[in-house]
């Protein structure tokens, strides 16, 4: 069980870094009004999908850390 949680933690941390970079590039690098179109078809509820991936990977990392820290 511990090995599985360690694997989940490592994969989720890689996912946090990857989706964090994508989120940064999407929100900060392309923040000028001329660079973006008013309506983008790749948005989900007004945000790019990489933000949701960042949240999901961060949640998985927190759950894995809590699982590794638990007594059992």
N, CA and C atoms as a LAMMPS dump frame, in Angstrom:
ITEM: TIMESTEP
0
ITEM: NUMBER OF ATOMS
216
ITEM: BOX BOUNDS ff ff ff
-5.0000000000000000e+02 5.0000000000000000e+02
-5.0000000000000000e+02 5.0000000000000000e+02
-5.0000000000000000e+02 5.0000000000000000e+02
ITEM: ATOMS id mol type element x y z
1 1 1 N 0.829 -1.193 0
2 1 2 C 0 0 0
3 1 3 C 0.872 1.255 0
4 2 1 N 1.959 1.225 0.777
5 2 2 C 2.834 2.385 0.858
6 2 3 C 3.493 2.667 -0.493
7 3 1 N 3.907 1.598 -1.18
8 3 2 C 4.529 1.78 -2.491
9 3 3 C 3.548 2.375 -3.5
10 4 1 N 2.299 1.952 -3.427
11 4 2 C 1.285 2.485 -4.342
12 4 3 C 1.045 3.967 -4.072
13 5 1 N 0.985 4.355 -2.805
14 5 2 C 0.793 5.769 -2.472
15 5 3 C 1.994 6.608 -2.884
16 6 1 N 3.19 6.057 -2.758
17 6 2 C 4.38 6.78 -3.198
18 6 3 C 4.388 6.973 -4.709
19 7 1 N 3.939 5.956 -5.431
20 7 2 C 3.841 6.07 -6.886
21 7 3 C 2.789 7.1 -7.278
22 8 1 N 1.648 7.064 -6.611
23 8 2 C 0.591 8.048 -6.881
24 8 3 C 1.08 9.453 -6.578
25 9 1 N 1.806 9.608 -5.478
26 9 2 C 2.336 10.925 -5.116
27 9 3 C 3.32 11.427 -6.155
28 10 1 N 4.22 10.569 -6.611
29 10 2 C 5.206 11.017 -7.595
30 10 3 C 4.55 11.377 -8.928
31 11 1 N 3.594 10.582 -9.37
32 11 2 C 2.9 10.888 -10.627
33 11 3 C 2.084 12.171 -10.49
34 12 1 N 1.435 12.355 -9.348
35 12 2 C 0.626 13.562 -9.175
36 12 3 C 1.504 14.812 -9.072
37 13 1 N 2.691 14.705 -8.478
38 13 2 C 3.587 15.86 -8.43
39 13 3 C 4.11 16.226 -9.81
40 14 1 N 4.382 15.22 -10.626
41 14 2 C 4.769 15.488 -12.018
42 14 3 C 3.613 16.168 -12.743
43 15 1 N 2.399 15.705 -12.5
44 15 2 C 1.217 16.318 -13.108
45 15 3 C 0.999 17.747 -12.639
46 16 1 N 1.268 18.02 -11.358
47 16 2 C 1.132 19.385 -10.838
48 16 3 C 2.116 20.314 -11.543
49 17 1 N 3.353 19.859 -11.7
50 17 2 C 4.35 20.697 -12.366
51 17 3 C 3.967 20.932 -13.821
52 18 1 N 3.597 19.867 -14.524
53 18 2 C 3.256 19.987 -15.938
54 18 3 C 2.039 20.882 -16.157
55 19 1 N 0.967 20.636 -15.416
56 19 2 C -0.232 21.46 -15.599
57 19 3 C -0.019 22.87 -15.046
58 20 1 N 0.852 23.026 -14.059
59 20 2 C 1.187 24.364 -13.573
60 20 3 C 1.891 25.193 -14.628
61 21 1 N 2.807 24.567 -15.353
62 21 2 C 3.491 25.273 -16.441
63 21 3 C 2.503 25.645 -17.536
64 22 1 N 1.622 24.717 -17.873
65 22 2 C 0.616 25.015 -18.899
66 22 3 C -0.328 26.127 -18.446
67 23 1 N -0.708 26.105 -17.183
68 23 2 C -1.579 27.153 -16.655
69 23 3 C -0.888 28.502 -16.689
70 24 1 N 0.371 28.531 -16.295
71 24 2 C 1.135 29.776 -16.337
72 24 3 C 1.218 30.308 -17.764
73 25 1 N 1.542 29.425 -18.708
74 25 2 C 1.656 29.856 -20.098
75 25 3 C 0.323 30.349 -20.644
76 26 1 N -0.751 29.704 -20.227
77 26 2 C -2.082 30.08 -20.735
78 26 3 C -2.57 31.396 -20.133
79 27 1 N -2.379 31.586 -18.842
80 27 2 C -2.955 32.746 -18.172
81 27 3 C -2.029 33.962 -18.135
82 28 1 N -0.743 33.761 -17.986
83 28 2 C 0.178 34.884 -17.822
84 28 3 C 0.822 35.284 -19.144
85 29 1 N 1.303 34.322 -19.873
86 29 2 C 2.022 34.64 -21.106
87 29 3 C 1.101 35.188 -22.188
88 30 1 N -0.143 34.756 -22.204
89 30 2 C -1.083 35.193 -23.238
90 30 3 C -2.144 36.119 -22.651
91 31 1 N -1.757 36.972 -21.738
92 31 2 C -2.757 37.773 -21.039
93 31 3 C -3.142 39.051 -21.783
94 32 1 N -2.428 39.409 -22.833
95 32 2 C -2.78 40.653 -23.525
96 32 3 C -4.087 40.469 -24.295
97 33 1 N -4.829 41.529 -24.402
98 33 2 C -6.149 41.463 -25.035
99 33 3 C -6.045 41.174 -26.53
100 34 1 N -4.969 41.591 -27.161
101 34 2 C -4.824 41.352 -28.591
102 34 3 C -4.469 39.906 -28.906
103 35 1 N -3.885 39.21 -27.937
104 35 2 C -3.449 37.836 -28.179
105 35 3 C -4.59 36.839 -28.094
106 36 1 N -5.627 37.172 -27.365
107 36 2 C -6.721 36.231 -27.122
108 36 3 C -7.963 36.639 -27.904
109 37 1 N -8.707 35.672 -28.289
110 37 2 C -9.99 35.962 -28.913
111 37 3 C -11.046 36.064 -27.832
112 38 1 N -12.156 36.703 -28.154
113 38 2 C -13.187 36.887 -27.153
114 38 3 C -13.87 35.578 -26.788
115 39 1 N -14.124 34.753 -27.768
116 39 2 C -14.751 33.468 -27.503
117 39 3 C -13.796 32.373 -27.94
118 40 1 N -13.443 31.518 -26.996
119 40 2 C -12.544 30.417 -27.323
120 40 3 C -13.284 29.113 -27.105
121 41 1 N -13.153 28.232 -28.048
122 41 2 C -13.878 26.961 -27.957
123 41 3 C -13.198 25.98 -27.014
124 42 1 N -11.952 26.249 -26.631
125 42 2 C -11.248 25.305 -25.765
126 42 3 C -11.372 25.655 -24.289
127 43 1 N -12.316 26.484 -23.93
128 43 2 C -12.54 26.849 -22.533
129 43 3 C -13.641 25.975 -21.926
130 44 1 N -13.504 25.676 -20.632
131 44 2 C -14.525 24.939 -19.901
132 44 3 C -14.972 25.835 -18.754
133 45 1 N -16.211 26.252 -18.783
134 45 2 C -16.775 27.173 -17.791
135 45 3 C -15.945 28.452 -17.669
136 46 1 N -15.383 28.889 -18.771
137 46 2 C -14.637 30.136 -18.797
138 46 3 C -13.166 30.029 -18.456
139 47 1 N -12.681 28.831 -18.161
140 47 2 C -11.281 28.643 -17.802
141 47 3 C -10.651 27.578 -18.693
142 48 1 N -9.344 27.655 -18.917
143 48 2 C -8.692 26.609 -19.712
144 48 3 C -8.658 25.285 -18.941
145 49 1 N -8.681 24.174 -19.643
146 49 2 C -8.704 22.857 -18.985
147 49 3 C -7.493 22.59 -18.098
148 50 1 N -6.374 23.23 -18.352
149 50 2 C -5.185 22.973 -17.549
150 50 3 C -5.373 23.406 -16.096
151 51 1 N -6.256 24.356 -15.838
152 51 2 C -6.521 24.768 -14.458
153 51 3 C -7.22 23.642 -13.7
154 52 1 N -8.148 22.971 -14.357
155 52 2 C -8.845 21.862 -13.716
156 52 3 C -7.891 20.687 -13.497
157 53 1 N -6.996 20.452 -14.433
158 53 2 C -6.002 19.393 -14.264
159 53 3 C -5.07 19.717 -13.1
160 54 1 N -4.696 20.981 -12.968
161 54 2 C -3.845 21.393 -11.851
162 54 3 C -4.533 21.115 -10.519
163 55 1 N -5.801 21.444 -10.425
164 55 2 C -6.556 21.176 -9.202
165 55 3 C -6.686 19.69 -8.915
166 56 1 N -6.929 18.9 -9.947
167 56 2 C -7.084 17.456 -9.763
168 56 3 C -5.773 16.815 -9.315
169 57 1 N -4.668 17.183 -9.947
170 57 2 C -3.375 16.629 -9.555
171 57 3 C -2.97 17.087 -8.152
172 58 1 N -3.28 18.328 -7.803
173 58 2 C -2.976 18.813 -6.457
174 58 3 C -3.798 18.066 -5.417
175 59 1 N -5.06 17.804 -5.716
176 59 2 C -5.905 17.046 -4.807
177 59 3 C -5.386 15.619 -4.626
178 60 1 N -4.959 14.985 -5.712
179 60 2 C -4.381 13.648 -5.614
180 60 3 C -3.113 13.648 -4.769
181 61 1 N -2.287 14.678 -4.927
182 61 2 C -1.062 14.767 -4.141
183 61 3 C -1.377 14.914 -2.658
184 62 1 N -2.35 15.73 -2.327
185 62 2 C -2.739 15.915 -0.922
186 62 3 C -3.275 14.614 -0.343
187 63 1 N -4.105 13.917 -1.087
188 63 2 C -4.661 12.647 -0.606
189 63 3 C -3.55 11.619 -0.399
190 64 1 N -2.589 11.571 -1.325
191 64 2 C -1.481 10.619 -1.175
192 64 3 C -0.615 10.963 0.031
193 65 1 N -0.365 12.24 0.259
194 65 2 C 0.424 12.652 1.428
195 65 3 C -0.305 12.289 2.715
196 66 1 N -1.606 12.549 2.744
197 66 2 C -2.395 12.184 3.928
198 66 3 C -2.403 10.669 4.146
199 67 1 N -2.458 9.928 3.067
200 67 2 C -2.43 8.462 3.179
201 67 3 C -1.088 7.95 3.659
202 68 1 N -0.021 8.584 3.207
203 68 2 C 1.316 8.168 3.657
204 68 3 C 1.561 8.559 5.116
205 69 1 N 0.97 9.648 5.54
206 69 2 C 1.162 10.113 6.917
207 69 3 C 0.276 9.418 7.927
208 70 1 N -0.737 8.73 7.457
209 70 2 C -1.67 8.061 8.359
210 70 3 C -1.057 6.829 9.014
211 71 1 N -1.572 6.48 10.164
212 71 2 C -1.086 5.3 10.886
213 71 3 C -1.925 4.094 10.496
214 72 1 N -1.252 3.072 10.046
215 72 2 C -1.935 1.834 9.719
216 72 3 C -0.964 0.756 9.382
